Each structure stands twice: as C-alpha cells, then as structure tokens.
C-alpha cells in the first residue's frame, strides 16, 4: 500500500502511521481571549476542532484548538512530550485527515494555577 504524501510550504512530505492518540494539556491558554472562551464555551467531553496555524511566528507546526468552530482555546504544545505526535497530526491535517480533540479535564483557576486550562485527548476522527 502506497503511503500518502502532502505538500507543506513547498515540500513534499510522506505521511507515516496515523494511529496516534495524544493526551496533553494545551499551551497558550492565557492569551488572545482563550480564558473567556474556555470559561464560556467549553465543557468536559466537548469535541474541539484542530486547525493548522500557518502564520504562527513561534511554531512552524502550530495547531490551534478551537471550540464551536470559532473560539480559539489554545494550541497543542511544542515540547519533547508532544513534538513527534504533533508534527504527524499537523501533516495529517494538511492532507485532509480528520482529527479531533476531546476535552478530558478543565482546570479552573486556583491557588496553583491562576488561569483556566484544558487537558485534551487527540486522535484521528473516524
């Protein structure tokens, strides 16, 4: 069976296996209206949309996480724990593969964390 390829920023990339499940806390939830969006529009069990963010100046493979198809709530983090899986998901999104993020846990402001955050489970939507 031939592997699927996709062109990203002028480069042809061959996609690997897509049987990935990634559970992670989102990054960037303190900025750009994310706090209000999480508070108002996100509930445990919600399915969130993943969108490649080509214009992100901090991360070449940035994936924005969006509630109700319009409210940005954060990004998949770019760290050692998530890097390889996130890169594969980014490529898959460009190739038209359907991926989803399900809200596993909402962290509300407390003494330890003075802001909202989300834990999500990301997998290919079949």
C-alpha positions in Angstrom: 0.0 0.0 0.0 1.4 3.4 -1.0 1.9 6.0 1.7 0.0 9.2 1.4 2.0 12.4 0.6 1.2 16.1 1.2 2.9 19.3 0.2 3.5 21.7 3.0 5.2 25.1 2.4 6.6 23.8 -1.0 8.0 20.5 0.4 6.5 17.1 -0.3 6.1 15.1 2.9 5.3 11.4 3.2 2.8 10.6 6.0 3.6 7.9 8.5 1.1 5.9 10.6 -1.9 7.8 11.9 -2.9 5.5 14.8 -1.8 8.2 17.3 -3.6 9.1 20.5 -2.1 12.1 22.3 -3.3 13.3 25.8 -1.9 16.7 26.7 -2.5 20.0 28.4 -3.0 22.9 25.9 -0.5 25.7 25.5 -1.3 29.4 25.1 -4.5 29.3 27.0 -3.7 32.6 28.9 -3.6 34.7 25.7 -5.8 36.0 22.9 -9.2 35.6 24.6 -8.7 31.9 25.3 -9.6 32.3 29.0 -13.0 33.8 28.3 -13.6 31.2 25.5 -12.8 28.3 27.8 -15.0 29.7 30.6 -18.0 30.3 28.4 -17.9 27.7 25.6 -16.0 24.6 26.7 -17.4 21.6 28.7 -15.9 18.2 29.6 -16.5 15.8 26.7 -16.7 18.5 24.1 -15.2 17.8 20.7 -12.8 20.6 19.6 -11.5 21.4 16.2 -7.8 21.3 15.2 -6.6 23.9 12.7 -3.0 24.2 11.3 -1.8 27.8 12.1 0.5 28.6 9.2 1.0 32.2 10.3 2.3 31.3 13.8 5.7 33.0 14.2 6.6 30.9 17.2 6.0 27.4 15.8 6.2 26.1 12.2 3.8 23.2 13.0 1.4 25.1 15.2 -2.0 23.6 15.7 -4.7 25.9 17.0 -7.5 24.3 19.1 -10.9 25.8 18.6 -14.3 25.4 20.4 -17.6 25.5 18.5 -15.6 26.1 15.2 -14.8 29.7 16.1 -13.4 30.3 19.6 -9.6 29.8 20.0 -8.9 28.0 23.3 -5.2 27.2 22.9 -2.6 25.2 21.0 -1.1 21.7 21.0 2.2 22.3 22.9 5.5 22.1 21.1 7.6 20.2 23.7 9.5 16.9 24.0 6.4 15.0 25.1 4.3 16.1 22.1 6.6 17.1 19.3 6.7 13.9 17.2 2.9 13.2 17.5 2.1 16.9 16.9 4.2 17.0 13.8 2.4 13.9 12.4 -1.0 15.4 13.3 -0.1 18.7 11.6 0.9 16.9 8.4 -2.3 14.8 8.5 -4.5 17.9 8.9 -2.8 19.3 5.7 -3.5 16.1 3.9 -7.2 16.4 4.8 -7.2 13.7 7.5 -10.0 14.3 10.1 -8.5 14.8 13.6 -10.4 15.7 16.8 -9.6 16.8 20.4 -11.9 15.7 23.2 -11.9 17.7 26.4 -10.8 15.3 29.2 -10.4 17.8 32.0 -11.0 21.5 32.6 -8.6 23.1 35.1 -10.2 26.1 36.8 -8.3 28.9 38.4 -6.9 28.1 41.8 -4.0 29.0 44.1 -1.7 26.8 42.0 -3.0 27.9 38.6 -4.5 31.4 38.3 -6.0 30.6 34.9 -8.2 28.1 33.0 -6.5 25.3 31.1 -7.6 22.1 29.3 -6.5 18.5 29.0 -7.5 17.0 25.7 -7.3 13.6 24.0 -6.4 14.0 20.4 -7.0 11.2 17.9 -7.9 10.7 14.2 -11.7 11.1 13.8 -13.0 8.0 12.0 
